[in-house]
Amino acid sequence: MTLKHIALFLFASIGIAIPFGTGCRNESAGVPGGGGERPPQKVIYVRAKAKKVTEYVELVGRTAANESVEIQSRVSGFLLKTHFIDGQTVQANEVLFTIDPEEYKAIYLQSEAQIEVARTRLDVARKTFTRSKKLIENDAISREEFDQNQAAVEEAEARVIVAKADAARVKLDVDYTEVKSPIAGRVDRALLDDGNYVIGGMNGGTVLTTVVDDQPIKAIANVDENVRLKFMRQMREVAGEDFKQADKIAELNIPCELQLPDEVGYPHKGTLEYGEIIVDTQTGTSQVRAIFENKSGLLTPGMFVRLRIPSSEPHEAVVVPDVAIGTDQATKFVYIVNDENEIVLRTVKLGSQQEGLRVIETGVKAGDAVVIGGLQLVQPGMKVDPVEQAD
């Protein structure tokens, strides 16, 4: 081998050896791609707490007016005047509309005249009968004529009664030309303008407006029969031997709370007023109704609302944040960090929600470290680096 060949061999050996040596030093330093061990996954946890809670039955429903009346006229005629502004508050017996009364007044005057005619005929009949009494004593008239004169008095008295009754009926028609509100409340818009013809009567009459009393206001919801059973059993357990079936559900003063769609919590307080006795065989539900003062007027009929009714007395229970609850098909679970910083899966039985917290009936005890952050990155038996979230 020549000197030239030896030099080339030495340079080639050096060129291979240098990068190999550099790569070894990088791996030992723990650069990614080497064989270094990954650090434990960080997770956030909180301690399960014991808290005094109340169990609730939660429902969805809608508000309804305490009273609502469609205003119709009892008499027909032209609408003479509307006496309110759309949407204003009215009192009971306040005049809302006036139907043209002139025709009815004329008929009333005629009926009063008929009373006078009947009274005059009665007076004549009585005088004739008085003379008949003297004549019959002297056999100046027949018994038949006497009886006819007596009957004429009775008939004339009856005609007076009929005439008075007819006048009273017509007087009602005159009074009914003033269409009044039967309740106090807020009146809706007028459905007819002045000058239109109104059809009166009890059937097929013209609806003129609606008056709604929404103070207090009611909330109506349908309850599933399973929820109803749970509520009734818990009420009996709470009352114990003192339980008795009330004549009216309102007498029990069962509180009910209401929440509007844009509200947090249940700020509106009321009481349960009515519970339907029969369960609908098709839907398996029954209706409940609660009543609320609504002094602010914020609640209006027809609004979607959430209701909750307490079904237990306040009691101690274990609670965790609702975000800690995991689901595996029908199974609910939480991840716990044990004393060795390992993840443990606990199957739990859930209770009610309590302001973002979930009652845990079984599976977790107070003080357990419940994972609330990094849930998707852990699995049972995994070592973790737990960080407690401050209150």
C-alpha positions in Angstrom: 0.0 0.0 0.0 1.4 3.4 -1.0 1.7 6.4 1.3 -1.2 8.1 -0.6 -3.5 5.1 0.1 -2.6 5.1 3.8 -3.4 8.8 4.1 -6.8 8.3 2.5 -7.7 5.4 4.8 -6.8 7.5 7.9 -8.9 10.5 6.9 -11.9 8.3 6.1 -11.6 6.6 9.5 -11.4 10.0 11.2 -14.5 11.3 9.3 -16.6 8.4 10.5 -15.4 8.4 14.1 -16.0 12.1 14.8 -19.9 12.1 14.2 -20.3 8.8 15.9 -18.6 10.2 19.0 -20.8 13.3 19.0 -24.0 11.3 18.7 -23.1 9.3 21.8 -22.6 12.4 23.9 -26.0 13.9 22.9 -27.9 10.7 23.9 -26.3 10.7 27.3 -27.4 14.3 27.8 -31.1 13.4 27.4 -31.9 15.1 24.1 -35.2 14.1 22.7 -34.9 11.0 20.6 -32.6 9.5 23.2 -33.8 7.0 25.7 -34.7 9.4 28.6 -37.8 8.7 30.9 -40.9 11.0 30.5 -42.0 13.1 33.5 -45.4 12.2 35.2 -48.5 13.7 33.7 -49.7 16.8 35.6 -53.3 16.7 36.8 -55.4 19.2 38.8 -57.5 17.9 41.7 -59.7 19.1 44.5 -60.7 17.5 47.8 -64.2 16.1 48.0 -66.1 18.0 50.7 -68.9 17.2 53.1 -71.6 19.9 52.7 -75.1 20.4 54.0 -77.4 20.0 51.0 -81.1 19.6 50.2 -82.4 17.2 47.5 -84.6 18.7 44.8 -87.0 17.5 42.1 -86.2 19.6 39.1 -88.8 20.3 36.4 -89.3 22.4 33.3 -92.6 24.2 32.6 -94.2 27.5 31.6 -95.8 30.4 33.4 -99.5 31.0 33.3 -101.7 33.8 34.4 -103.4 33.7 37.8 -106.6 34.7 36.0 -107.2 35.4 32.3 -110.5 36.5 30.8 -111.5 37.0 27.1 -113.7 40.1 27.1 -116.9 39.8 25.0 -120.0 41.9 24.8 -123.3 40.5 25.9 -125.2 42.7 23.5 -124.8 43.4 19.8 -124.3 46.8 18.3 -121.8 49.3 17.0 -118.6 49.9 19.1 -119.0 53.4 20.2 -115.8 54.0 22.3 -112.8 52.2 23.7 -111.9 53.5 27.1 -108.3 52.2 27.7 -104.8 52.3 26.2 -103.4 49.0 25.0 -101.4 47.3 27.8 -102.6 49.4 30.7 -103.6 48.2 34.2 -107.3 48.1 34.9 -109.4 47.5 37.9 -112.3 45.1 38.4 -115.6 46.6 37.0 -113.8 49.3 35.1 -115.5 50.2 31.8 -113.4 49.0 28.8 -115.8 49.5 25.8 -119.1 51.2 25.2 -121.6 49.7 22.7 -124.1 52.2 21.2 -126.9 52.2 23.8 -129.6 54.2 22.1 -131.6 51.3 20.7 -131.5 49.5 24.1 -132.6 52.7 25.9 -135.5 53.1 23.6 -136.6 49.5 24.2 -136.2 50.1 27.9 -138.5 53.1 27.8 -141.1 51.0 25.9 -140.9 48.3 28.5 -141.4 50.8 31.3 -144.5 52.0 29.5 -145.8 48.4 29.3 -145.5 48.3 33.1 -147.8 51.4 33.4 -150.3 49.8 31.0 -150.3 46.6 33.0 -150.8 48.6 36.2 -153.7 50.5 34.7 -155.4 47.3 33.7 -154.8 45.9 37.1 -156.5 48.9 38.7 -159.5 48.6 36.5 -159.7 44.9 37.2 -159.6 45.5 41.0 -162.4 48.1 40.9 -164.6 45.8 38.8 -164.0 43.0 41.2 -164.8 45.2 44.2 -168.2 46.1 42.6 -168.7 42.4 41.8 -168.5 41.6 45.6 -171.4 43.8 46.3 -173.4 42.6 43.4 -173.0 39.0 44.1 -174.3 39.5 47.6 -177.6 40.8 46.1 -177.6 38.2 43.3 -177.3 41.0 40.8 -174.6 39.0 38.8 -174.0 35.4 38.2 -171.4 33.4 40.1 -169.7 32.8 36.8 -169.3 36.5 36.1 -168.0 37.0 39.6 -165.4 34.3 39.1 -164.3 35.9 35.8 -163.8 39.3 37.5 -161.7 37.7 40.2 -159.6 35.9 37.6 -159.2 39.1 35.7 -157.5 40.7 38.8 -155.1 37.8 39.1 -154.3 37.9 35.4 -153.7 41.7 35.6 -151.4 41.2 38.6 -149.4 38.6 36.6 -149.1 40.9 33.6 -147.6 43.6 35.9 -145.0 41.0 37.1 -144.2 40.0 33.4 -143.9 43.7 32.4 -141.5 44.4 35.3 -139.4 41.3 34.5 -139.2 42.3 30.8 -138.1 45.8 31.8 -135.5 44.4 34.1 -134.1 42.3 31.3 -134.0 45.2 28.9 -132.4 47.3 31.6 -129.6 44.7 31.8 -129.1 45.1 28.0 -128.7 48.9 28.6 -126.2 48.2 31.4 -124.4 45.6 29.2 -123.7 48.3 26.6 -120.9 49.2 29.0 -118.4 46.3 28.7 -116.6 46.0 32.0 -113.6 44.0 33.1 -114.6 41.3 35.6 -111.1 41.2 37.1 -108.2 43.5 37.9 -105.1 43.1 35.8 -103.4 44.2 32.6 -105.5 44.6 29.5 -104.2 43.5 26.1 -104.7 45.4 22.9 -108.2 46.2 21.5 -109.0 43.8 18.8 -111.6 46.1 17.1 -111.5 49.8 16.3 -114.4 52.1 17.3 -117.2 52.0 14.8 -117.1 48.3 14.1 -120.1 46.1 14.6 -119.9 43.8 17.6 -121.8 40.5 17.8 -122.9 39.9 21.4 -124.0 36.8 23.2 -122.5 33.9 25.0 -121.8 31.7 21.9 -119.9 33.0 18.9 -119.6 36.5 20.3 -116.9 38.9 19.2 -113.8 38.8 21.4 -112.8 42.4 22.1 -109.6 42.0 24.2 -108.1 39.9 27.0 -107.4 40.9 30.6 -104.7 39.1 32.4 -103.9 39.0 36.1 -100.2 38.0 36.5 -99.7 39.1 40.1 -99.4 36.5 41.5 -98.4 34.3 38.6 -98.5 30.5 38.3 -96.0 28.0 36.9 -97.2 24.7 35.5 -95.1 21.6 34.8 -95.6 18.0 34.0 -94.0 15.4 36.4 -92.9 12.0 35.4 -94.6 9.3 37.5 -91.2 8.0 38.7 -90.2 11.5 39.9 -93.6 11.8 41.5 -93.2 8.6 43.4 -89.7 9.6 44.5 -91.0 12.9 45.8 -93.9 11.4 47.6 -91.8 8.7 49.3 -89.2 11.2 50.4 -92.0 13.5 51.8 -93.3 10.6 53.8 -89.8 9.7 55.1 -89.2 13.3 56.2 -92.6 13.5 58.0 -92.3 10.1 59.5 -95.2 9.2 61.8 -96.5 12.8 61.6 -97.3 12.5 57.9 -100.9 13.0 56.9 -102.6 13.6 53.6 -103.6 17.3 53.4 -107.0 18.3 52.2 -105.3 20.9 49.9 -101.7 20.7 48.8 -101.3 24.5 49.4 -101.8 23.8 53.1 -98.4 22.0 53.2 -96.5 25.2 52.3 -94.1 23.2 50.1 -91.6 25.7 48.7 -90.9 25.9 45.0 -88.2 27.9 43.3 -88.2 29.3 39.7 -85.4 30.1 37.3 -85.7 32.0 34.0 -83.4 31.0 31.0 -81.0 34.0 31.6 -80.7 33.5 35.3 -78.2 31.7 37.5 -79.7 29.9 40.5 -83.4 30.0 41.4 -84.1 33.6 42.6 -87.9 33.5 42.5 -89.5 31.9 45.5 -93.1 30.5 45.7 -95.1 27.6 47.0 -96.6 24.5 45.5 -100.4 25.1 45.0 -101.8 22.1 43.2 -100.9 18.5 42.2 -103.0 16.6 39.7 -104.5 13.5 41.3 -104.5 11.3 38.2 -101.5 10.2 36.2 -102.1 10.4 32.4 -102.1 6.8 31.1 -100.6 7.9 27.7 -97.8 10.1 28.9 -97.2 8.8 32.4 -97.1 12.3 33.7 -99.2 14.5 36.0 -99.4 18.2 36.3 -98.2 20.3 39.2 -98.7 24.0 39.7 -96.8 26.6 41.8 -97.6 30.2 42.6 -95.3 33.2 42.8 -95.9 36.8 43.9 -94.3 38.4 40.9 -94.3 41.9 42.4 -91.7 43.1 39.9 -93.8 42.0 37.0 -90.8 40.3 35.4 -92.7 37.0 35.0 -95.3 37.0 32.2 -97.6 34.3 31.1 -96.2 31.7 28.6 -92.5 32.0 29.6 -90.3 28.9 29.7 -89.0 28.3 33.2 -87.2 25.8 35.3 -88.6 24.8 38.7 -87.2 22.9 41.6 -89.0 21.5 44.6 -87.2 20.3 47.8 -87.8 16.6 48.4 -85.7 16.3 51.6 -84.6 18.1 54.7 -81.0 19.6 54.7 -78.5 16.9 55.4 -74.7 16.2 55.2 -73.5 14.8 51.8 -70.2 14.4 49.9 -70.0 16.8 46.9 -67.5 17.2 44.0 -67.4 19.6 41.0 -69.7 18.4 38.3 -66.8 18.5 35.8 -65.1 15.6 37.6 -67.9 13.2 36.6 -67.0 10.8 33.7 -69.3 8.5 31.8 -68.7 5.1 30.4 -72.0 4.1 28.7 -74.4 4.0 31.7 -71.7 4.0 34.3 -70.6 7.2 36.1 -67.1 7.5 37.6 -64.5 9.8 38.9 -60.7 9.6 39.0 -59.0 9.7 42.4 -55.3 10.3 43.1 -54.2 7.9 45.9 -51.3 8.4 48.4 -48.8 6.9 45.9 -49.9 9.6 43.3 -51.6 6.9 41.2 -54.9 7.2 39.4 -57.7 5.1 40.8 -61.1 4.8 39.0 -64.1 5.0 41.3 -67.6 4.1 40.2 -70.1 6.5 41.8 -73.8 6.9 42.3 -74.9 10.5 41.7 -77.3 12.6 43.6 -78.6 16.1 42.7 -76.8 19.1 41.4 -76.0 21.8 43.9 -74.8 25.1 42.4 -72.2 23.5 40.1 -71.4 20.7 42.6 -72.7 17.1 42.3 -73.8 15.1 45.3 -72.0 11.7 45.4 -74.2 9.1 47.2 -71.6 6.3 47.0 -68.0 5.9 45.7 -66.3 8.9 47.2 -65.7 10.1 50.7 -64.8 13.5 52.0 -61.2 14.3 51.6 -60.5 12.2 48.5 -58.4 13.9 45.8 -60.7 14.1 42.8 -59.2 14.9 39.4 -60.9 17.8 37.7 -58.2 18.7 35.1 -56.4 16.5 32.6 -59.1 13.8 32.7 -58.5 12.8 29.1 -54.8 12.2 29.6 -54.9 9.7 32.5 -56.0 6.1 33.0 -56.2 3.8 36.1 -52.8 2.9 37.6 -51.0 5.8 35.9 -48.4 7.8 38.0 -49.2 11.5 38.0 -47.9 14.8 39.3 -51.0 16.1 41.2 -51.6 19.9 41.7 -54.4 20.9 44.1 -56.6 23.7 42.9 -57.1 26.5 45.4 -60.6 27.3 46.6 
